[in-house]
């Protein structure tokens, strides 16, 4: 038999975890809608556009160690240019800071 305290604890846990789970789902949806065309569904860059642009495999820990969360955030916000100034990744427009933060966390979760 569950006590009122047990039920309250379960309810509190669900209330705390639900937003986190929703953010993870939102990040996966954002990835699918905004990033997967180039980076692939799994982050390996194994797409037609990924091959054309020589996109790095974001599941590789060595690749992930080469950039900070702030650099990833900046890449999403303002895009990336190569050494000659050519745009190699356009900024992802229309995202809130919270959505960008969740995308960076999603990218980190791709690391194997």
VMD Tcl script that builds the backbone (N, CA, C; Angstrom):
set m [mol new atoms 336]
animate dup $m
set s [atomselect $m all]
$s set {name element resname resid chain x y z} {
  {N N UNK 1 A 0.834 -1.177 0.000}
  {CA C UNK 1 A 0.000 0.000 0.000}
  {C C UNK 1 A 0.881 1.243 0.000}
  {N N UNK 2 A 0.564 2.190 -0.838}
  {CA C UNK 2 A 1.350 3.407 -0.928}
  {C C UNK 2 A 0.863 4.408 0.102}
  {N N UNK 3 A 1.813 5.028 0.739}
  {CA C UNK 3 A 1.490 6.056 1.717}
  {C C UNK 3 A 1.359 7.393 0.990}
  {N N UNK 4 A 0.682 8.368 1.596}
  {CA C UNK 4 A 0.598 9.691 0.971}
  {C C UNK 4 A 1.967 10.283 0.681}
  {N N UNK 5 A 2.946 10.032 1.549}
  {CA C UNK 5 A 4.301 10.555 1.325}
  {C C UNK 5 A 4.917 9.932 0.081}
  {N N UNK 6 A 4.685 8.642 -0.111}
  {CA C UNK 6 A 5.206 7.946 -1.289}
  {C C UNK 6 A 4.586 8.509 -2.559}
  {N N UNK 7 A 3.286 8.704 -2.534}
  {CA C UNK 7 A 2.581 9.255 -3.691}
  {C C UNK 7 A 3.085 10.669 -3.975}
  {N N UNK 8 A 3.291 11.456 -2.932}
  {CA C UNK 8 A 3.809 12.815 -3.105}
  {C C UNK 8 A 5.205 12.802 -3.708}
  {N N UNK 9 A 6.041 11.879 -3.260}
  {CA C UNK 9 A 7.398 11.761 -3.784}
  {C C UNK 9 A 7.379 11.392 -5.259}
  {N N UNK 10 A 6.531 10.460 -5.622}
  {CA C UNK 10 A 6.407 10.065 -7.032}
  {C C UNK 10 A 5.924 11.237 -7.863}
  {N N UNK 11 A 4.931 11.945 -7.380}
  {CA C UNK 11 A 4.397 13.101 -8.102}
  {C C UNK 11 A 5.462 14.172 -8.280}
  {N N UNK 12 A 6.247 14.422 -7.221}
  {CA C UNK 12 A 7.315 15.407 -7.299}
  {C C UNK 12 A 8.371 14.987 -8.318}
  {N N UNK 13 A 8.751 13.725 -8.321}
  {CA C UNK 13 A 9.735 13.222 -9.288}
  {C C UNK 13 A 9.237 13.396 -10.711}
  {N N UNK 14 A 7.997 13.080 -10.947}
  {CA C UNK 14 A 7.426 13.236 -12.287}
  {C C UNK 14 A 7.392 14.695 -12.698}
  {N N UNK 15 A 7.057 15.568 -11.771}
  {CA C UNK 15 A 7.011 16.999 -12.072}
  {C C UNK 15 A 8.389 17.538 -12.412}
  {N N UNK 16 A 9.414 17.032 -11.744}
  {CA C UNK 16 A 10.783 17.485 -11.990}
  {C C UNK 16 A 11.327 16.899 -13.288}
  {N N UNK 17 A 11.056 15.634 -13.552}
  {CA C UNK 17 A 11.620 14.951 -14.715}
  {C C UNK 17 A 10.882 15.249 -16.007}
  {N N UNK 18 A 9.608 15.549 -15.951}
  {CA C UNK 18 A 8.820 15.770 -17.173}
  {C C UNK 18 A 9.385 16.894 -18.043}
  {N N UNK 19 A 9.713 18.080 -17.474}
  {CA C UNK 19 A 10.292 19.113 -18.336}
  {C C UNK 19 A 11.602 18.689 -18.970}
  {N N UNK 20 A 12.428 17.950 -18.243}
  {CA C UNK 20 A 13.697 17.464 -18.784}
  {C C UNK 20 A 13.460 16.526 -19.960}
  {N N UNK 21 A 12.514 15.625 -19.811}
  {CA C UNK 21 A 12.186 14.700 -20.898}
  {C C UNK 21 A 11.618 15.459 -22.088}
  {N N UNK 22 A 10.807 16.483 -21.807}
  {CA C UNK 22 A 10.235 17.286 -22.892}
  {C C UNK 22 A 11.327 18.031 -23.641}
  {N N UNK 23 A 12.318 18.578 -22.894}
  {CA C UNK 23 A 13.426 19.276 -23.559}
  {C C UNK 23 A 14.222 18.329 -24.439}
  {N N UNK 24 A 14.445 17.104 -23.973}
  {CA C UNK 24 A 15.185 16.117 -24.769}
  {C C UNK 24 A 14.423 15.801 -26.048}
  {N N UNK 25 A 13.115 15.649 -25.933}
  {CA C UNK 25 A 12.289 15.377 -27.119}
  {C C UNK 25 A 12.310 16.586 -28.051}
  {N N UNK 26 A 12.237 17.793 -27.462}
  {CA C UNK 26 A 12.292 18.996 -28.278}
  {C C UNK 26 A 13.622 19.105 -29.010}
  {N N UNK 27 A 14.714 18.790 -28.321}
  {CA C UNK 27 A 16.035 18.857 -28.945}
  {C C UNK 27 A 16.138 17.858 -30.089}
  {N N UNK 28 A 15.603 16.666 -29.897}
  {CA C UNK 28 A 15.624 15.658 -30.964}
  {C C UNK 28 A 14.811 16.140 -32.162}
  {N N UNK 29 A 13.689 16.782 -31.889}
  {CA C UNK 29 A 12.858 17.320 -32.976}
  {C C UNK 29 A 13.576 18.457 -33.682}
  {N N UNK 30 A 14.205 19.345 -32.906}
  {CA C UNK 30 A 14.987 20.426 -33.511}
  {C C UNK 30 A 16.100 19.859 -34.381}
  {N N UNK 31 A 16.801 18.859 -33.864}
  {CA C UNK 31 A 17.879 18.228 -34.629}
  {C C UNK 31 A 17.331 17.689 -35.945}
  {N N UNK 32 A 16.228 16.979 -35.849}
  {CA C UNK 32 A 15.621 16.384 -37.045}
  {C C UNK 32 A 15.242 17.462 -38.058}
  {N N UNK 33 A 14.651 18.551 -37.568}
  {CA C UNK 33 A 14.148 19.595 -38.461}
  {C C UNK 33 A 15.210 20.566 -38.957}
  {N N UNK 34 A 16.233 20.806 -38.151}
  {CA C UNK 34 A 17.192 21.865 -38.482}
  {C C UNK 34 A 18.587 21.373 -38.855}
  {N N UNK 35 A 18.961 20.174 -38.404}
  {CA C UNK 35 A 20.366 19.764 -38.505}
  {C C UNK 35 A 20.605 18.490 -39.310}
  {N N UNK 36 A 19.633 17.589 -39.307}
  {CA C UNK 36 A 19.878 16.251 -39.849}
  {C C UNK 36 A 20.099 16.217 -41.360}
  {N N UNK 37 A 19.633 17.229 -42.071}
  {CA C UNK 37 A 19.842 17.229 -43.523}
  {C C UNK 37 A 21.335 17.176 -43.864}
  {N N UNK 38 A 22.128 17.865 -43.073}
  {CA C UNK 38 A 23.575 17.868 -43.301}
  {C C UNK 38 A 24.305 16.913 -42.368}
  {N N UNK 39 A 23.968 16.975 -41.090}
  {CA C UNK 39 A 24.691 16.203 -40.079}
  {C C UNK 39 A 24.205 14.766 -39.952}
  {N N UNK 40 A 23.074 14.450 -40.555}
  {CA C UNK 40 A 22.513 13.107 -40.481}
  {C C UNK 40 A 21.717 12.899 -39.205}
  {N N UNK 41 A 20.840 11.940 -39.237}
  {CA C UNK 41 A 20.000 11.660 -38.078}
  {C C UNK 41 A 20.828 11.244 -36.872}
  {N N UNK 42 A 21.957 10.588 -37.130}
  {CA C UNK 42 A 22.785 10.069 -36.036}
  {C C UNK 42 A 23.990 10.958 -35.730}
  {N N UNK 43 A 24.178 12.043 -36.481}
  {CA C UNK 43 A 25.289 12.965 -36.233}
  {C C UNK 43 A 26.579 12.617 -36.932}
  {N N UNK 44 A 26.565 11.598 -37.743}
  {CA C UNK 44 A 27.817 11.165 -38.397}
  {C C UNK 44 A 28.155 11.966 -39.659}
  {N N UNK 45 A 27.226 12.797 -40.119}
  {CA C UNK 45 A 27.472 13.571 -41.334}
  {C C UNK 45 A 27.425 12.724 -42.580}
  {N N UNK 46 A 26.818 11.562 -42.476}
  {CA C UNK 46 A 26.762 10.611 -43.587}
  {C C UNK 46 A 25.533 10.889 -44.456}
  {N N UNK 47 A 25.524 12.090 -45.044}
  {CA C UNK 47 A 24.450 12.513 -45.939}
  {C C UNK 47 A 25.082 13.065 -47.203}
  {N N UNK 48 A 24.282 13.275 -48.200}
  {CA C UNK 48 A 24.796 13.846 -49.447}
  {C C UNK 48 A 25.451 15.205 -49.160}
  {N N UNK 49 A 24.749 16.043 -48.413}
  {CA C UNK 49 A 25.294 17.359 -48.082}
  {C C UNK 49 A 26.484 17.228 -47.127}
  {N N UNK 50 A 26.401 16.291 -46.201}
  {CA C UNK 50 A 27.505 16.066 -45.265}
  {C C UNK 50 A 28.795 15.689 -45.981}
  {N N UNK 51 A 28.678 14.830 -46.991}
  {CA C UNK 51 A 29.863 14.434 -47.766}
  {C C UNK 51 A 30.394 15.613 -48.576}
  {N N UNK 52 A 29.482 16.391 -49.144}
  {CA C UNK 52 A 29.883 17.537 -49.954}
  {C C UNK 52 A 30.642 18.569 -49.122}
  {N N UNK 53 A 30.207 18.751 -47.872}
  {CA C UNK 53 A 30.802 19.756 -47.003}
  {C C UNK 53 A 31.869 19.208 -46.057}
  {N N UNK 54 A 32.177 17.913 -46.187}
  {CA C UNK 54 A 33.171 17.266 -45.315}
  {C C UNK 54 A 32.836 17.464 -43.833}
  {N N UNK 55 A 31.584 17.221 -43.495}
  {CA C UNK 55 A 31.116 17.394 -42.117}
  {C C UNK 55 A 31.721 16.316 -41.230}
  {N N UNK 56 A 32.157 16.749 -40.058}
  {CA C UNK 56 A 32.758 15.834 -39.085}
  {C C UNK 56 A 31.717 14.913 -38.460}
  {N N UNK 57 A 32.183 13.765 -38.021}
  {CA C UNK 57 A 31.356 12.779 -37.329}
  {C C UNK 57 A 31.216 13.216 -35.867}
  {N N UNK 58 A 30.042 13.714 -35.498}
  {CA C UNK 58 A 29.818 14.219 -34.153}
  {C C UNK 58 A 29.650 13.114 -33.118}
  {N N UNK 59 A 29.691 11.869 -33.541}
  {CA C UNK 59 A 29.664 10.763 -32.579}
  {C C UNK 59 A 31.073 10.424 -32.100}
  {N N UNK 60 A 32.070 10.969 -32.761}
  {CA C UNK 60 A 33.473 10.694 -32.451}
  {C C UNK 60 A 33.937 11.570 -31.281}
  {N N UNK 61 A 34.346 10.954 -30.171}
  {CA C UNK 61 A 34.801 11.736 -29.015}
  {C C UNK 61 A 35.969 12.671 -29.333}
  {N N UNK 62 A 36.833 12.280 -30.254}
  {CA C UNK 62 A 37.967 13.126 -30.626}
  {C C UNK 62 A 37.475 14.407 -31.290}
  {N N UNK 63 A 36.500 14.275 -32.164}
  {CA C UNK 63 A 35.912 15.452 -32.820}
  {C C UNK 63 A 35.245 16.330 -31.770}
  {N N UNK 64 A 34.468 15.718 -30.883}
  {CA C UNK 64 A 33.750 16.499 -29.871}
  {C C UNK 64 A 34.708 17.225 -28.919}
  {N N UNK 65 A 35.880 16.654 -28.693}
  {CA C UNK 65 A 36.835 17.304 -27.794}
  {C C UNK 65 A 37.467 18.541 -28.419}
  {N N UNK 66 A 37.269 18.721 -29.713}
  {CA C UNK 66 A 37.888 19.843 -30.419}
  {C C UNK 66 A 37.068 21.137 -30.356}
  {N N UNK 67 A 35.875 21.093 -29.734}
  {CA C UNK 67 A 35.086 22.318 -29.599}
  {C C UNK 67 A 34.396 22.350 -28.246}
  {N N UNK 68 A 34.249 23.574 -27.754}
  {CA C UNK 68 A 33.574 23.779 -26.475}
  {C C UNK 68 A 32.073 23.956 -26.708}
  {N N UNK 69 A 31.321 23.901 -25.631}
  {CA C UNK 69 A 29.887 24.163 -25.739}
  {C C UNK 69 A 29.639 25.570 -26.265}
  {N N UNK 70 A 30.462 26.527 -25.824}
  {CA C UNK 70 A 30.302 27.905 -26.297}
  {C C UNK 70 A 30.576 28.004 -27.799}
  {N N UNK 71 A 31.579 27.295 -28.279}
  {CA C UNK 71 A 31.855 27.288 -29.718}
  {C C UNK 71 A 30.714 26.650 -30.492}
  {N N UNK 72 A 30.145 25.587 -29.955}
  {CA C UNK 72 A 28.992 24.959 -30.606}
  {C C UNK 72 A 27.814 25.922 -30.629}
  {N N UNK 73 A 27.604 26.615 -29.515}
  {CA C UNK 73 A 26.525 27.608 -29.443}
  {C C UNK 73 A 26.727 28.687 -30.498}
  {N N UNK 74 A 27.942 29.202 -30.594}
  {CA C UNK 74 A 28.236 30.239 -31.586}
  {C C UNK 74 A 28.041 29.726 -33.013}
  {N N UNK 75 A 28.405 28.479 -33.257}
  {CA C UNK 75 A 28.227 27.901 -34.593}
  {C C UNK 75 A 26.756 27.870 -34.965}
  {N N UNK 76 A 25.916 27.525 -34.009}
  {CA C UNK 76 A 24.476 27.471 -34.265}
  {C C UNK 76 A 23.920 28.883 -34.459}
  {N N UNK 77 A 24.365 29.822 -33.626}
  {CA C UNK 77 A 23.842 31.188 -33.663}
  {C C UNK 77 A 24.299 31.975 -34.888}
  {N N UNK 78 A 25.598 31.899 -35.198}
  {CA C UNK 78 A 26.138 32.759 -36.257}
  {C C UNK 78 A 26.688 31.989 -37.451}
  {N N UNK 79 A 26.770 30.685 -37.367}
  {CA C UNK 79 A 27.295 29.878 -38.453}
  {C C UNK 79 A 28.801 29.709 -38.351}
  {N N UNK 80 A 29.369 29.072 -39.373}
  {CA C UNK 80 A 30.813 28.826 -39.424}
  {C C UNK 80 A 31.365 29.235 -40.776}
  {N N UNK 81 A 32.579 29.760 -40.755}
  {CA C UNK 81 A 33.280 30.094 -41.991}
  {C C UNK 81 A 34.611 29.364 -41.997}
  {N N UNK 82 A 35.098 29.034 -43.189}
  {CA C UNK 82 A 36.410 28.401 -43.283}
  {C C UNK 82 A 37.496 29.472 -43.202}
  {N N UNK 83 A 38.748 29.069 -43.338}
  {CA C UNK 83 A 39.881 29.993 -43.212}
  {C C UNK 83 A 39.846 31.106 -44.253}
  {N N UNK 84 A 39.190 30.856 -45.382}
  {CA C UNK 84 A 39.103 31.856 -46.443}
  {C C UNK 84 A 37.869 32.746 -46.312}
  {N N UNK 85 A 37.062 32.503 -45.274}
  {CA C UNK 85 A 35.870 33.321 -45.057}
  {C C UNK 85 A 34.616 32.806 -45.731}
  {N N UNK 86 A 34.723 31.643 -46.350}
  {CA C UNK 86 A 33.554 31.052 -47.016}
  {C C UNK 86 A 32.655 30.390 -45.961}
  {N N UNK 87 A 31.358 30.637 -46.062}
  {CA C UNK 87 A 30.411 30.040 -45.126}
  {C C UNK 87 A 30.350 28.537 -45.350}
  {N N UNK 88 A 30.603 27.787 -44.281}
  {CA C UNK 88 A 30.516 26.328 -44.370}
  {C C UNK 88 A 29.342 25.784 -43.557}
  {N N UNK 89 A 28.776 26.652 -42.698}
  {CA C UNK 89 A 27.549 26.299 -41.991}
  {C C UNK 89 A 26.790 27.590 -41.738}
  {N N UNK 90 A 25.571 27.633 -42.233}
  {CA C UNK 90 A 24.729 28.800 -41.996}
  {C C UNK 90 A 24.221 28.786 -40.565}
  {N N UNK 91 A 23.956 29.977 -40.054}
  {CA C UNK 91 A 23.334 30.097 -38.732}
  {C C UNK 91 A 21.952 29.446 -38.787}
  {N N UNK 92 A 21.556 28.860 -37.681}
  {CA C UNK 92 A 20.214 28.295 -37.571}
  {C C UNK 92 A 19.337 29.402 -37.004}
  {N N UNK 93 A 18.464 29.927 -37.839}
  {CA C UNK 93 A 17.671 31.086 -37.445}
  {C C UNK 93 A 16.408 30.680 -36.694}
  {N N UNK 94 A 15.949 31.598 -35.861}
  {CA C UNK 94 A 14.673 31.434 -35.198}
  {C C UNK 94 A 14.690 30.592 -33.943}
  {N N UNK 95 A 15.872 30.317 -33.404}
  {CA C UNK 95 A 15.950 29.507 -32.192}
  {C C UNK 95 A 16.181 30.387 -30.967}
  {N N UNK 96 A 15.548 30.032 -29.879}
  {CA C UNK 96 A 15.782 30.725 -28.618}
  {C C UNK 96 A 17.099 30.238 -28.019}
  {N N UNK 97 A 17.596 30.976 -27.040}
  {CA C UNK 97 A 18.824 30.547 -26.362}
  {C C UNK 97 A 18.624 29.183 -25.704}
  {N N UNK 98 A 17.433 28.942 -25.150}
  {CA C UNK 98 A 17.138 27.658 -24.513}
  {C C UNK 98 A 17.149 26.525 -25.545}
  {N N UNK 99 A 16.617 26.777 -26.734}
  {CA C UNK 99 A 16.629 25.755 -27.782}
  {C C UNK 99 A 18.056 25.466 -28.249}
  {N N UNK 100 A 18.865 26.502 -28.363}
  {CA C UNK 100 A 20.263 26.304 -28.752}
  {C C UNK 100 A 20.997 25.503 -27.684}
  {N N UNK 101 A 20.769 25.843 -26.434}
  {CA C UNK 101 A 21.386 25.104 -25.338}
  {C C UNK 101 A 20.986 23.628 -25.389}
  {N N UNK 102 A 19.720 23.361 -25.682}
  {CA C UNK 102 A 19.268 21.964 -25.761}
  {C C UNK 102 A 19.882 21.255 -26.960}
  {N N UNK 103 A 20.089 21.969 -28.058}
  {CA C UNK 103 A 20.750 21.358 -29.226}
  {C C UNK 103 A 22.200 21.017 -28.925}
  {N N UNK 104 A 22.894 21.895 -28.216}
  {CA C UNK 104 A 24.285 21.615 -27.846}
  {C C UNK 104 A 24.336 20.374 -26.962}
  {N N UNK 105 A 23.428 20.288 -26.003}
  {CA C UNK 105 A 23.373 19.097 -25.138}
  {C C UNK 105 A 23.062 17.864 -25.967}
  {N N UNK 106 A 22.205 18.004 -26.979}
  {CA C UNK 106 A 21.874 16.875 -27.849}
  {C C UNK 106 A 23.111 16.417 -28.622}
  {N N UNK 107 A 23.851 17.387 -29.142}
  {CA C UNK 107 A 25.087 17.045 -29.867}
  {C C UNK 107 A 26.040 16.287 -28.943}
  {N N UNK 108 A 26.172 16.742 -27.715}
  {CA C UNK 108 A 27.046 16.053 -26.764}
  {C C UNK 108 A 26.554 14.637 -26.493}
  {N N UNK 109 A 25.255 14.428 -26.541}
  {CA C UNK 109 A 24.705 13.089 -26.281}
  {C C UNK 109 A 24.984 12.113 -27.423}
  {N N UNK 110 A 25.384 12.640 -28.579}
  {CA C UNK 110 A 25.677 11.782 -29.738}
  {C C UNK 110 A 27.028 11.079 -29.602}
  {N N UNK 111 A 27.876 11.617 -28.740}
  {CA C UNK 111 A 29.232 11.080 -28.555}
  {C C UNK 111 A 29.164 9.651 -28.057}
  {N N UNK 112 A 29.936 8.779 -28.689}
  {CA C UNK 112 A 29.955 7.357 -28.316}
  {C C UNK 112 A 31.082 7.060 -27.368}
}
mol reanalyze $m
mol bondsrecalc $m
mol representation Tube
mol addrep $m
